Amino acid sequence: MIHERFVINSKNNPSKTALRDMHSGKAVSFGKALTAVLILSKKFRKTEEVFTGVLLPTSQGCALTVVSLLASGKIPVMINYSTGAEKNILYAMEKCGFSRVITSKYFIDKIGCPQQKEMIFLEDIIKSISLKEKVFAGLKSKLPLRSILSELHSCSEDEPAVVLFTSGSEKEPKAIQLSHKNLLSNIQACAEALGIEKEDVFMNILPPFHVFGYNVNLVMPLVLGCTSLTYPNPLDYKTVVDIIRKEKPTLIAGSPYFLSNYSKHSQTGDFSSLKLVISGADKAQDWLLDEYFEKHGIKILEGYGTTETSPVISVNTPFENKKGSIGKPLKNLSVEIHDLDSGKKLGAGEKGKILVKGDSVMSGYFDDLEETSFRLRDGWYDTGDIGYTDSEGFLWHSGRLRRCVKIGGEMISLVAIENRIEQILGPENECCVVDIPDKKRGSKIVAVMSKETDTAGLRSKLSSVLPNVAIPKNFIVIPDLPKMGSGKNDFRKISDIVKKNRLISD
């Protein structure tokens, strides 16, 4: 199990740095981290509730809290703090039925979340630890591996290891339980595909409430025995670049939005230590791939995944990669493309729904049998994405089914329109295409951009690469496009802004 893997690494390499918190400047070895987990897990074990909310940023404290909860038999429920911590706490409590949230006074003050009676503060827990507890846990950490493991929670691989919520960028968030088996099988397959070794140093910047941040950033280095450099704010671009230049991590995973801003704030040579730069959560544009290669000599390895698949489904690797694709499926997963209407399995080059099956796939949505039965059939998870495989086995992503709209009988991909606009305008003018209800057509396509542009000229250029029905009828400007915690556009919020402010005509 995850906590057992951590204990094994701690016993094998007690003096190796496990976590270096780049915000506080504090570092902790695997041996010291094990002592902390033994103390915290004993305290967490005293409560009867199994589910426990976690409202913490990317940090040493968050990592140790998560492992300690698992070691005590509790299931962490990760709270999204980027879209309103207070309301998300209440949503998670109602959904999962728990009454306490582990957080930090400093952190909730930082994000403007009011204190609540359900909150348990890390600062208070640390103050409550006596010298006797520290000495006793330190001595226990020196015991043989079997003795330590016998003191911690023992469970099957199918027991939940976390509850995460979908982003809510398109509809209300769904609660997803991922098991130890789900998470560990994904970690193992990713490590093998990418060639990750114990000597690697992770630059950990993604929020832990996002599956990419939770499993790839937080859990993976602890399970593999790697060192993790944690920093709580991925939007602090200059500081992240400074950390990379000075601390020499070998791996960073992030969304295209974050990676592009790190490159903007960097100089050639700043990323010389990075052997793996992995992009996920959103489509990486060609200009970003070109920029990293030309400026830093780095090939961004684009991947693809979902919360429901723990998350990675496919990824380009240093050994097998193809620009524009989302890589080959991991070896522990089966991927099929099915026809949108008939459900028939399609061959290479034929576009349809992407379905996934394997150990990384969730068993279902928490307390939502209807949605589970809709998306999971005979072990196959329907991603809701459209794509195809080529003759070499690489997977290509064509867009989300929910981000497609039928106009005049023709299925239009909003993602494809965004790609065309960005190819014409370049990366400096961000674009998000949404569909708005229309009295005459049923739907109207609107292009939302971060800067003013020559719309007549843009329409003219689009007419040569898109059918007329796919050309946006309205172009509007929102300087700061709303983002999710992962860095991708918040489609729901952008659509709501357009509708609420009546920025388009009927």
C-alpha positions in Angstrom: 0.0 0.0 0.0 1.1 3.6 -0.4 2.0 4.2 3.2 3.8 0.9 3.4 5.9 1.7 0.3 6.8 5.0 2.0 7.9 3.1 5.2 10.0 0.7 3.1 11.8 3.6 1.4 12.3 5.3 4.8 13.9 2.2 6.2 16.1 1.6 3.1 17.3 5.3 2.8 16.7 7.0 6.2 19.3 9.8 5.6 18.1 10.7 2.0 16.1 13.9 1.7 12.4 13.1 1.2 10.9 16.5 1.1 12.3 20.0 0.8 9.8 22.7 1.4 11.0 25.6 -0.8 8.5 28.0 0.8 9.7 27.5 4.4 13.2 26.4 3.6 12.8 23.2 5.7 14.0 19.8 4.6 13.2 16.4 6.1 14.9 13.1 5.5 13.0 9.9 4.9 14.0 8.8 8.4 12.7 12.0 10.0 9.6 11.9 7.8 8.9 8.3 9.1 9.1 9.6 12.7 6.6 12.4 11.8 4.2 9.9 10.2 4.3 7.6 13.3 3.4 10.5 15.5 0.7 12.0 13.3 -0.9 8.6 12.4 -1.3 7.8 16.1 -3.1 11.1 16.7 -5.3 10.7 13.6 -6.3 7.2 14.6 -8.1 8.5 17.7 -11.1 9.7 15.7 -13.8 7.4 14.5 -14.6 9.1 11.1 -12.9 7.4 8.1 -13.1 10.3 5.7 -11.0 13.4 6.5 -10.9 16.6 4.6 -7.5 18.0 3.7 -7.2 21.7 2.8 -3.5 22.2 2.3 -1.3 23.5 -0.5 1.6 21.7 -2.1 3.9 21.4 0.8 5.9 19.2 3.2 3.0 19.4 5.6 0.4 18.2 3.0 2.6 15.2 2.0 3.1 14.0 5.6 -0.6 14.6 6.4 -1.7 12.4 3.5 0.7 9.5 4.3 -0.2 9.7 8.0 -3.9 9.6 7.3 -3.5 6.5 5.2 -1.2 4.9 7.9 -4.0 5.5 10.4 -6.7 3.9 8.3 -8.3 7.2 7.2 -9.1 8.3 3.7 -8.0 11.9 2.7 -10.6 14.0 0.9 -8.7 16.7 -1.0 -10.5 20.1 -1.0 -10.2 22.4 -4.0 -9.1 25.8 -2.7 -8.8 27.6 -6.0 -12.5 27.8 -6.7 -13.7 28.8 -3.2 -12.4 26.8 -0.2 -15.4 27.6 2.0 -18.1 26.3 -0.4 -16.0 23.4 -1.5 -15.5 22.3 2.1 -19.3 22.2 2.6 -19.8 20.4 -0.7 -17.3 17.7 0.2 -18.7 17.3 3.7 -22.2 16.8 2.4 -21.1 14.5 -0.4 -18.8 12.2 1.7 -20.3 12.7 5.2 -17.3 13.8 7.3 -17.0 16.6 9.9 -13.3 17.6 10.2 -10.8 19.2 7.9 -7.0 19.3 8.4 -5.6 22.6 7.4 -3.3 25.5 8.4 -4.1 28.8 10.0 -1.5 30.5 7.9 -2.9 29.0 4.7 -6.5 29.8 5.3 -5.6 33.4 6.1 -3.6 33.5 2.9 -6.5 32.3 0.7 -9.2 34.3 2.7 -11.1 31.3 4.0 -12.8 31.9 7.4 -12.0 29.6 10.3 -14.6 27.0 11.0 -15.2 24.8 14.0 -14.6 21.7 11.9 -11.0 22.7 11.2 -8.0 21.0 12.8 -4.9 23.1 12.4 -1.4 21.6 11.7 0.1 24.3 13.9 -1.9 23.2 16.9 -1.1 19.5 16.2 2.6 20.2 16.1 2.4 22.3 19.3 0.6 19.4 21.1 3.4 16.9 20.4 5.3 16.2 23.6 9.0 15.4 23.9 8.0 11.9 25.1 6.1 11.3 21.9 9.0 12.5 19.7 11.5 10.2 21.5 9.1 7.2 21.5 8.4 7.7 17.7 12.1 8.1 17.0 12.9 4.9 18.7 10.0 3.1 17.0 11.3 4.2 13.6 14.5 2.3 14.3 12.7 -1.0 14.8 12.7 -3.7 12.1 10.4 -3.1 9.1 7.9 -5.8 10.1 7.5 -4.3 13.6 6.7 -0.8 12.2 4.3 -2.1 9.6 2.4 -4.1 12.2 1.7 -0.9 14.0 0.1 0.8 11.0 -3.2 0.3 9.2 -3.3 -2.9 7.1 -5.7 -3.0 4.2 -6.3 -4.6 0.8 -5.2 -3.0 -2.4 -8.8 -2.2 -3.3 -9.3 0.1 -0.3 -9.7 3.8 -1.2 -6.6 5.9 -0.9 -8.1 9.2 -1.7 -11.3 11.0 -2.7 -10.8 13.6 -5.4 -13.3 15.8 -7.2 -13.5 16.4 -10.9 -12.6 19.9 -12.0 -16.1 21.1 -12.5 -15.0 23.1 -15.5 -18.0 21.7 -17.5 -20.6 20.6 -14.8 -20.9 20.0 -11.0 -17.8 18.2 -9.6 -18.1 14.4 -9.1 -16.4 12.6 -6.2 -14.0 9.9 -7.2 -12.6 7.3 -5.0 -9.2 6.0 -6.2 -7.8 2.9 -4.5 -4.2 2.0 -3.6 -4.2 -0.4 -6.5 -5.4 2.4 -8.9 -2.7 4.9 -7.8 0.2 2.4 -7.4 -0.4 0.7 -10.8 -0.4 4.1 -12.5 2.8 5.2 -10.7 4.6 1.9 -11.6 3.5 2.1 -15.3 4.5 5.8 -15.6 7.9 5.2 -13.9 8.7 2.3 -16.3 7.5 4.3 -19.4 9.4 7.4 -18.5 12.5 5.8 -17.0 12.1 7.5 -13.6 14.7 6.4 -11.1 15.3 6.8 -7.3 17.9 9.5 -8.0 15.4 11.8 -9.7 14.3 15.0 -8.0 10.7 16.2 -8.5 9.8 19.8 -8.8 6.4 19.6 -7.1 4.2 22.6 -8.0 0.8 21.2 -8.9 -2.1 21.6 -6.4 -2.8 18.3 -4.4 -6.6 18.5 -4.9 -6.0 17.8 -8.6 -5.2 14.2 -9.5 -2.1 15.2 -11.5 -0.8 17.0 -8.4 -1.9 14.3 -6.0 -0.5 11.1 -7.6 2.2 12.3 -10.0 3.6 15.1 -7.8 2.8 14.2 -4.2 2.5 10.4 -4.0 4.9 9.2 -6.7 8.2 10.5 -5.3 7.4 9.1 -1.8 6.5 5.7 -3.3 9.5 5.6 -5.6 12.0 6.9 -3.0 12.7 10.1 -4.8 13.3 13.6 -3.4 10.5 16.1 -3.8 10.9 19.9 -3.9 7.6 21.4 -2.9 6.4 25.0 -3.7 2.8 26.0 -2.9 2.1 28.5 -5.7 2.6 27.4 -9.4 1.6 31.0 -10.4 4.7 32.4 -8.8 6.6 31.9 -12.1 9.8 33.7 -11.3 10.3 31.9 -8.0 9.6 28.5 -9.6 12.2 29.2 -12.3 14.7 30.4 -9.6 14.2 27.1 -7.7 14.7 25.0 -10.8 17.9 26.9 -11.7 19.4 26.7 -8.2 18.1 23.3 -6.8 18.5 21.3 -10.1 15.4 19.1 -10.1 15.3 16.5 -12.9 11.6 16.3 -13.4 8.7 18.7 -13.6 5.1 18.0 -14.5 2.6 20.7 -15.3 -0.1 22.1 -17.5 0.8 23.9 -20.7 -0.3 27.2 -19.1 2.2 26.8 -16.3 5.0 25.5 -18.5 4.7 28.4 -20.9 4.9 31.0 -18.2 8.0 29.3 -16.7 9.7 29.5 -20.1 8.8 33.2 -20.4 10.5 34.0 -17.1 13.6 31.9 -17.8 16.9 32.2 -19.6 18.6 29.6 -21.7 20.4 27.2 -19.4 18.0 27.7 -16.4 16.4 24.3 -17.1 19.6 22.4 -17.9 19.0 19.9 -15.0 15.6 18.8 -16.3 15.6 15.5 -18.1 11.8 15.1 -18.0 9.3 17.9 -18.7 5.8 16.4 -18.7 2.7 18.3 -19.9 -0.8 17.3 -19.1 -4.3 18.5 -18.1 -4.7 20.4 -21.3 -3.5 20.4 -24.9 0.1 21.5 -25.5 0.3 23.7 -28.6 3.0 23.3 -31.2 4.5 26.7 -30.4 5.1 25.6 -26.8 6.8 22.4 -27.9 9.0 24.4 -30.3 9.9 27.0 -27.7 11.1 24.5 -25.2 13.2 22.7 -27.7 14.7 25.8 -29.3 15.3 27.7 -26.1 16.1 24.9 -23.7 16.9 21.9 -25.8 14.1 20.0 -24.1 11.4 17.9 -25.7 8.2 18.3 -23.7 6.6 14.9 -23.2 2.9 15.4 -23.7 0.5 13.0 -21.9 -3.2 12.5 -21.4 -5.3 11.3 -18.5 -8.4 11.8 -16.4 -9.1 11.8 -12.7 -11.0 8.6 -13.2 -7.8 6.8 -14.5 -5.4 7.9 -11.7 -4.6 9.9 -14.0 -2.3 8.9 -16.8 -3.7 7.0 -19.8 -0.9 7.7 -22.3 2.3 9.6 -22.5 5.1 10.4 -24.9 8.4 9.1 -23.6 12.1 9.9 -24.1 12.2 6.6 -26.1 9.0 6.9 -28.1 7.4 10.2 -28.9 5.6 11.9 -31.8 4.9 15.6 -31.8 1.2 16.5 -31.6 0.2 13.1 -30.2 -0.6 12.3 -26.6 1.7 9.3 -26.7 1.2 5.6 -26.5 -1.1 4.1 -23.8 0.6 2.8 -20.7 1.3 -0.9 -20.7 -1.0 -1.7 -17.8 -4.0 -0.2 -19.7 -6.1 -1.1 -22.7 -7.4 1.7 -24.9 -10.0 1.3 -27.6 -11.7 3.8 -30.0 -15.5 3.3 -30.4 -17.9 4.8 -32.9 -19.9 7.6 -31.4 -23.2 6.3 -32.6 -23.0 2.5 -32.9 -20.4 1.8 -30.3 -18.5 -0.4 -32.7 -14.7 -0.7 -32.1 -12.8 1.3 -34.7 -9.4 0.7 -36.4 -6.3 2.8 -36.7 -7.0 6.3 -38.1 -10.7 6.2 -37.4 -12.0 8.8 -35.0 -14.4 8.0 -32.1 -14.8 7.9 -28.3 -11.8 6.9 -26.2 -12.4 4.0 -23.8 -10.0 2.8 -21.2 -9.7 -0.4 -19.2 -7.1 -1.6 -16.6 -5.9 -1.4 -13.0 -5.7 2.4 -12.9 -9.4 2.8 -13.7 -11.7 3.8 -10.7 -14.4 1.4 -9.6 -17.0 4.1 -9.8 -18.1 7.6 -8.6 -18.8 7.9 -4.9 -22.5 7.6 -4.1 -23.5 8.1 -7.7 -24.7 4.8 -9.3 -26.4 6.5 -12.2 -23.2 8.4 -13.4 -21.1 5.3 -12.7 -23.3 3.0 -14.9 -23.3 5.7 -17.6 -19.5 5.9 -17.8 -18.4 2.4 -16.7 -19.5 -0.7 -18.6 -17.8 -4.1 -18.3 -14.7 -2.4 -16.8 -14.4 0.0 -19.7 -14.4 3.7 -18.8 -15.8 6.1 -21.3 -13.6 9.2 -21.1 -16.0 11.5 -22.9 -13.1 12.4 -25.2 -12.7 12.0 -28.9 -9.6 10.7 -30.6 -7.9 8.0 -32.7 -4.9 5.8 -32.8 -2.4 5.8 -35.7 -0.7 2.7 -37.3 2.2 2.9 -34.8 -0.1 2.9 -31.7 0.2 6.6 -30.8 -3.0 8.2 -29.4 -4.3 11.5 -30.8 -6.8 13.7 -29.0 -9.4 15.5 -31.0 -11.5 17.1 -28.3 -14.1 16.5 -25.6 -17.5 15.2 -26.6 -19.0 17.8 -24.3 -16.9 20.5 -26.0 -18.5 19.7 -29.3 -21.7 21.2 -30.6 -24.0 20.2 -33.4 -25.0 23.1 -35.7 -26.9 22.5 -38.9 -26.5 18.8 -38.5 -22.7 19.1 -38.3 -20.6 18.2 -35.2 -18.2 21.1 -34.5 -15.2 20.7 -32.1 -14.7 23.8 -30.0 -11.1 22.6 -29.3 -10.4 22.5 -33.1 -11.6 26.1 -33.4 -9.4 27.2 -30.5 -6.4 25.5 -32.1 -6.9 27.3 -35.4 -7.3 30.7 -33.7 -4.2 30.2 -31.7 -2.2 29.2 -34.8 -3.2 32.4 -36.4 -2.9 34.8 -33.4 0.0 33.1 -31.6 0.4 32.3 -27.9 0.2 35.9 -26.6 -3.5 36.1 -27.2 -5.2 33.4 -25.2 -8.4 32.0 -26.6 -11.4 30.0 -25.3 -14.3 29.0 -27.5 -17.7 28.5 -25.9 -21.1 27.7 -27.3 -24.1 29.8 -26.1 -27.8 29.0 -26.5 -29.2 30.8 -29.5 -32.9 31.3 -30.4 -32.6 30.6 -34.1 -29.7 28.1 -34.4 -29.9 26.3 -31.0 -26.3 27.2 -30.3 -24.0 30.1 -31.2 -20.2 29.8 -31.2 -18.4 32.6 -29.4 -14.6 33.1 -29.3 -13.3 34.7 -26.0 -9.8 36.1 -26.2 -7.5 37.9 -23.8 -6.7 40.8 -26.2 -8.3 42.8 -28.9 -7.7 41.7 -32.5 -8.7 42.4 -36.0 -11.8 40.2 -36.1 -12.5 40.8 -39.8 -9.0 39.6 -40.7 -9.3 36.7 -38.3 -12.6 35.6 -39.8 -11.1 35.8 -43.3 -8.2 33.6 -42.3 -10.5 31.1 -40.5 -12.6 30.8 -43.6 -9.8 29.1 -45.4 -9.3 26.4 -42.7 -12.8 25.9 -41.1 -16.3 25.3 -42.5 -18.5 28.4 -42.4 -20.7 26.9 -39.7 -17.7 26.6 -37.4 -16.5 30.2 -37.6 -17.4 32.1 -34.4 -20.2 34.6 -34.9 -18.9 36.8 -32.0 -15.5 37.7 -30.7 -15.2 39.2 -27.2 -12.4 40.1 -24.9 -11.9 39.1 -21.3 -8.3 40.1 -20.3 -7.9 37.5 -17.5 -9.5 34.3 -18.6 -10.7 32.4 -15.5 -8.5 29.3 -14.8 -8.9 26.1 -12.8 -6.3 25.1 -10.2 -4.6 23.0 -12.8 -4.1 26.0 -15.1 -6.6 25.1 -17.8 -9.5 27.3 -18.7 -12.6 27.3 -16.6 -15.2 26.8 -19.4 -18.2 27.1 -17.1 -17.1 30.3 -15.6 -16.2 31.8 -18.9 -19.6 30.9 -20.4 -21.3 32.3 -17.3 -19.5 35.6 -17.7 -20.5 35.8 -21.4 -24.2 35.1 -20.5 -24.4 37.2 -17.4 -22.9 40.3 -19.0 -24.8 39.8 -22.2 -21.6 40.3 -24.2 -23.2 38.8 -27.2 -26.4 39.7 -29.1 -29.3 37.4 -29.8 
